[in-house]
Amino acid sequence: MMHGDLLGERSRLSPQRTAVVDADSGRRYSYSEMDRRAVACGRAWLYGLGLRHGDRVGILCSNRIELLDAFFAAGKSSVILVPLNTKLAVPELEYIIRDCGLRAVLYDDEHRGAVKRLRSRLDVEFWIGLDDPLPDDLSNEELIVTRGAGSSVYRRCQPEDPYCLLYTSGTTGRPKGVIIPHRQVAWNAYNTVLCWQLTEDDTSPIFTPLYHAGGLGAFLTPLIAAGGTVVVHGRFDPSEVWRTIERERCTVVLGVPTIWKILADAPEFQDVDLSHVRWFISGGAPLPKHLIDVYRERGVVLRQGYGLTEVGVNCFAMSNEEAWEKAGSIGRPMLFTEAMVADESGMEVAPGEVGELLFRGPHVCSGYWNNPQATADALDKKGWFHTGDMATRDDDGFFTIAGRAKDMFISGGVNVYPAEVENQLLQHHALRDAAVVGAPHDTWGEVGVAFVVPGEGQQVTPEGLASFLGGRLARYKVPKRFVLVDELPRTPYGKVVKAELLKLLDQTDPTNDEKE
């Protein structure tokens, strides 16, 4: 039977190996110790709080060991974990808590203020403090000590039982709760180990938020399945990350493009020992090719990955050699992963043509919580999940992302994919960041508008940027306006919030930034 208790299974095989290192305290936890903690957490939920099969528990905290306890307890107890996005405002958290009907919420000191406001608005049965609980709330430590004693959790989870609900970022509307079954957790872990060739000798730092599928699926669950080691950071600090990579001799590292740019700009990047690194990988947003070159100069392969919460965060694989030869590609689909580039009728398009990327296989989610319409819209009758991402496939079977379907605009009757234009802009030596959106135009229907962030001390002009792109792209793809901004609005996982750019567009004066 395939279930999500990866920690329990690995603990039987490798009890004394180091599973987790706390980057802040330096404390090291063996597999057997982590398993005992997860068992105690699960028992406290079941026998201390009286939670039942399918009840939901939320957790609102930064990366820390208790978050791992809760995640692995969900794999043992049949209770569904709902990691809450720590960046959300109180009304957004309130919506999610109501939507999934939490019976309990665990929280840390950093979020006491938010919890105090939420308590007055919501009928949640148990509020549990990981640090100093609010008056009348429970202490997680006391709950574990008094009700967590025991050697096992006697709940057998089935493959289709929900393991956790992961809410989408909600950049285009209300967040949707993605139902992640035990099957998906297990399959993502096993397939990542096999296709990315992870072993018990691999070590990876986790500094991306663990309320997100990326932090959980790469590399927490795969390395636990393989018997490797994860180093958990409470926050992202580029200097500390480089020190961790060197001190713990990390071999594989996940980041998003924004993080890879910050890490490359850190002073430690030039001198840090990277001899033990097998490869780095980027996900969450398109990876500019110039960043691949920056890391290549340091002798490190920076791969482009691809995944979604709904289909598992690891869907493709490639070798180090292929990562250089096929720079910009996301690779070939993993084992037993059906991937297709399809037209609007659902028919596969020819190699080189742009279409929507579809997936089918055991790594796909069960749908959306309390949202049958969204589930029906995403999962068709043949079992294909429609990602909304546009892609191409070459003759060798390698896929490349062209951008989001909703981001595409039509200029003069021709499709323009912003990701293609953005990749070229980011190769300009004077730009630190860039994003392109489509805007209405009297003659062409829509034209591109580029929002660009110059590097420190760098000067750019609309004419110069248009000339730069003119030698690299067809004329209709070159943006008609260039807007200089200090920063781009991004989600915690690096995606540009283009709805915010469209709002900003209405506030800008086109007279000083237009290039016809």
N, C-alpha and C positions, 0 to 999 in steps of 0.2 A: 504494500500500500504506500502511495506517495503522500506524505504529509510534511508539514513545515517545521517539525522539531529537529532542525539541523544541528542545533547545539547539543541536544541530548544524544543524538546518534554519534556525533564526533567525540563527545566526552567519553563515550564507551571505548573508543579506539585510541584516543590520545589524551588521557586524563591529565597528564603532568606537563604537557606542552603549553607554552604561553599563548593564550588566546587574545588577550586585550592588554594594552598598555595605556594608562591614563597619562596623557602628555602633560597635564598641569601638575600632577603630584608625583609622577614617575612610578606610581605603583603598578605592579604587574599581576595579572590575574590568569591563573591556569584554566584549562577547559573544565576541569572538575569543579573549581571554585565558581566559575561563571554559571555552570549548570545548577549548582546548589542555590545560587542567588535567584536564578529564574524559577526554580521549583518553589522556593520560599515566597516569591512574589505571586506566583500563580495560586498557591495555597491560601495566601492572605486574601486574594480576591474571592476565591470560592468559599472558603470556610470562615473568613473574617467578615467579609462584606455580604456574603450570600449571593454572589453573582452566579448566573446560570449560563448555559450554552447559548451563545449568540448575543449576550449582553455586550454593550459597548463601554469601553473605558477610554477616556481622552487623556493626553499628557501634553502639558504646555511647559516646555523648558528648553534650555540650550543643550547642546551635546554633553552628555554625562553618563556615568556608569548606570544610574538608575533608569535611564531611557533604554539602554540595552537590556536591563533586567525585564522591563515591561514588554519590550518587543519579543524577547525569547519566551517570556511567560505566556504570551498569546499563542505561541506555537505548541504549548503544552496543555492549555486550560480550556480551549474552545471559546474563550472570551475574545471579543474582537477589539483590537487596539486601534485608536484613532489619534495619530500624532498630529498635533495642532501647530499650524504655522505661527512662529513667534513674531513674525513681522506684521501680522494682521492687526487691524484696529478692533476695538471691543465690539462694535456692531457686526463686523465680519465674523468674529469668533462666535458671537451670539447666534448668527444664522447657522453656522456649521453645527454647533452644539444642539440646536433645536432640530436641525434636519436629520441628524443621526440618532437623536434620543439618548444621549450619554446618561448612564447611571452614576458614573464616578469621573472625577477630573483630578489628576495629579498635577502639581504645579511647583515651580521653584520660587525662590525669594525675588528674583528679578521681575516676576510677573504677578506679585502679590496685589499691586494696584489694579491691574486688569481683572484679576479674579474677584477682588472686592466689589467691583462694579458689576461683574457678571453674576455674582451671587444674588444681587438684588433684583435681577431680571429673569433668572432661570430657576426652574424647579429641578435641580440636580440633587440626587439623594446623598452622594458622598463627595466632599471636597477634601483633598488629601495633600498636605504640604510635604514636599521633599526636604525642605530645610526647616524654617520656622513657620508653622501653620498659623493661619489667622484664627482668632477666637472662635471656638465651637467647631473648628475643623479637626480632622484626624491627622496624626503624625504618621508618615509612611514608615519611618524607622520603628516606631512602637507597634504598628500594625504587623510588620514583618516579624518582629521578635515574639509577639504574643500569639499570633495566629498562623505564622508561616512555617512552624516546625514540622518536619516530616521529610521522607526520602523521595517522594514521588507525587505526581499529580495524576489522579486516576481518571483522566478524560481522554478518550480516543477520538482524534480528529480525522474527518474524512477528507479526501482530496478536494471536494467542492465546497467544503465549509469555508466561510470567509475568515481569513487570517487578520486582515486589517482593512480599514478604509483610508484611502489617501485622497485628499481633496485637491482638485486642480487649482491652479493659481487664480482662476477667475478673471483673466485679463480681458475677456470678451463678454462677461456676464457673471451670473451667480456661479460660485464654485460648485463643482459636481463631485460627489463622493465615488471614487473608483473602487469597486469591490475586488479586492485582491484575494483569491482563494489560496488555500494551502498548496494546491497543485502548481500555481503560478510561482509562488515563492521558491518551492523546491526546484521546479524546472529551470527557472532563471539561474539559480545557484549552480546546478549540475552542468547546464549547458555552457555557462561562463567558464567554469573550471575546465571543461573539455576543450572548448574552442579557443579560449585564450591561454590554454596550457598553464594554468595555475597549479602550484604545488604547496606542500607544507613548508617549504623554504621561503615562500613569498611573504613579504611584509608590506603593508600599505597604511599611510596616514589617512584618517578621515577628518577633514576639516569643513566639508560641505554639510549643510543641515540634515540631521537625521529624521526630520519630519517629512523629508522629500524622498521619492523613490530612488533618486540617484545615490544618495548617501547609503540607503539600505541595500540597494541592489549591486552597487559597485563602490567598495568591495566588501562590505560587511558579510552578507550571506554567502557569497562565493568563497571567500577565504575561510569562513567558519566551516563550510562544507569540506574544503581541502585540508584543513588543519593548519592553516597559516596564522598570521598575527596581524591585528589591526591596532593602530595607535590613534586614540580618540582625542581630538582637540576640542576644547570648549568654545573656541572662537577662532576665526581666521586671522592669523598674524603672519605675514610673509617671512619675516626673519625666523620666527619660531618654526614654521613649516620647513624651511631649509635646514635648520638645526636638527629637526626630527629626522628628516630624510637622510642626513649624514650620520647622526648618532645611532639610529636604529637600523641603518643600512637598508632602507626601504627599496623595494625592487619594482613595484608598480604603483602608479599614482593617478587618481582621477581628479580632474578639475574642469571648470568651464572656461571658455575663451577669455573672459574678463580676468579670471584668477590667473591664468597662464601669462597674461600680459603683465599683471601686477608682480607675479613672481619673477618674470624676466627682467623687470625694472628694478628689483631689489638689489642692493649692493652685494649680497651674498652670492648671487647667481654666477658671477664671474669666477669665483674661487671654490665654491662648494664641491666636495668630492662626490662625483656621480658615477664612479666606476662600477658600483654595484647595481645600478639601475638597469632594468631590462627594457622598459619603455614607459612613457607617460601616455595618457589618453584624455581626450577632450570630448565633452558632450554638452547637452543642454541648449546649444545654439551653434550656428555654422562657425567653423574654425577658419580664420583667415590664413591663407597659404604662407604669408610672410612670417607668421609665428612658428610654423613648421620649420622654416629655414633658420630662425633664431635658435631654436633648440638643437637643430642639426649641427650648427656651428659649435655647440657644446658637446657634441657626440652623443646626443640622446634622440631617440625616435619619439616624435609626438604624433600619435595616431588620432584620427577623427572617428569617434564613435557615434552611435545613434540608438535612441530608444525613446519610448514614451511610458508614462506611468501605466497606461492601459495595456501595453503589449510587452512589458518588461523593459528595463533600461538598457539591456544588452541584446541587440538583435543581429549584429554583424561582426565579422572577424576578418583580420588580415595579418599577414606576417610583417616583420619589421622591414623586409626588403620591399614588400608591396606597398607599405605605408609611404615609402619614398617614391617608388615608381608610379604610384597612383595617388599622389598628393591631392587632397581635396575630396577623394572618395571615402565612403564609409565602409567599404569592403563588400564581402559576399555574405549572404545570409547564413546564420548559424545552423547547426544540425537540426533537422526536422522543423525548420522555420520556413514556411511558405511565404514568399514575398513576391509581389507582382506590381508592376507599374501599369495602371489601367486608365482608359479613357472614361468619359462620362457615362457610357453604357455598361461599364464594368469589364470591357474586353481589354486584353493585354495589348500594349502598344509595341511597336518595333524598337529595337535597340537604338538609343540616341534620341528618341522622342520623349517629350515631357508628358507625364501623366501623374495621377494620384497614386501614392504608395499605399498598398493594401497588405495586410498580414493575416495569416491563418495558422493555427497550431496550438500546442499545449501551453504556450507562454502567454496567451491572450487572456485578459481579465474576464470576469463574469458579467460585466455591465456596470451601470451606475445606480447607486443607492437611491431608492424612492424616486426613480426617474425613468420609467419604462419608455418614454418617448425618445429620450437621449440615447438609451440603449439600442432601440430599434434603428435610430438614425445612424449609429456608428457600426453596429454589427448586422450585416445583411443576412438574408435567408440561407446563403451558402456558407456562412461562418466567417466571411472575410471582415476584418476590422478596417474601417476607412479612417486613415490617419489625418487627412486634411493637409498632409505634406506633399508637395510636388517633387518628383524625382526623375532621374533617367537611369537606364541600365546599359552598360556597354557590351560589346561582343564577348568580353571575357567574364561577364557575369558580375562585374563590380557596379555598385549603385552609388549615385551622387545626388545629394539633396539640392533641389533648385529653389526651394522656398515654400512658404505656406500658401495654400490655395487662396485663402482670404487676403493675402498680401499682394497677389498678382493684380496688375492693372493693365488696361488695354489702351495703348497710345497709337492713334492713327490706324486702328484695326489690328494691331500686332500685340501679342502678349509680351509683357515685360515682367521678369521675376526679380524683385529687389535684391535677393541674396546674391545674384550674379554681379550686380552693380556694386553692392557693398564689398564683395571680395576684392574687386579691382580698386575701389577707393582706399581700402585698408593697406594696399601696397604702396600708397603714397608716403614718402618718408616724413612728411610734416604732419600727418594725421594720426591721432591716437585712437579715434573711434569714429564710426559712421553708421548711419542708417538711412534707408530710402523708403519713401511712401509715395503713393499715387495721389494726385490732386486734380480736381476738375479743371478743364481747359476749353476755351471757346472753340478753338480750331481742331485740336487733336483728341478731344474727348477727355483724356487724362494724360498727364505728364508726370515725370518723376521729380520729386523734391528731395534733395539730400540734406540731412542734418549731420554736420561734421564737427568733430572736436579736435582742434589743433593741439599738437604736442606743446609742451612748455617752451615758451620763447619762439615758437614757430609762427610764421606769417603765411597765410594762404589767401587767394582771391578766387572769386567765382570763375573768372576767365582762365586762371591757371589750372583749376581743377577740371574745368570742361575740356581744356586742351589735353590734359593728362589722360582723361578717359577717352577722348576722341581717337587716340592712337591704339586703344585696346578694345573698344566696343563699337557696335553699330550705332549710327547717329541717333536713331530713335530711342536707344537705351540710355543715352546721356541725359541726366537730370537737367531740367530747365531752370531750376532754382537751387541755390546752395545757401543754407542757413547755418551760421556759426553759433554753436552753443557750448556751454561749459561742460555739461555732462548729458548723457542719454539716460532716460528713465528705464531702468531694468528691474526685472524680478530678481529674487535672491539667487536664481539659477542661471542668470545671465541673459535671459531673453529680453529684447527691447520691447517695451510697452508702446506699441505704435499708436494706440488710441490716444495716448498722452501727446505724442508728436503731432497728431492731427489737430488736437486742441491748441497746441502751441502754434501751429501753422496759421490759425485764424487770428493770432495775436501779432504775427510778424509783419513787418513792412517790406513788401516785395520790391520796392524801388531800389534798395541797396544790395540785393542779393540775387537778382535775376540775371540769367544768361540765356538769351534766346538763340 
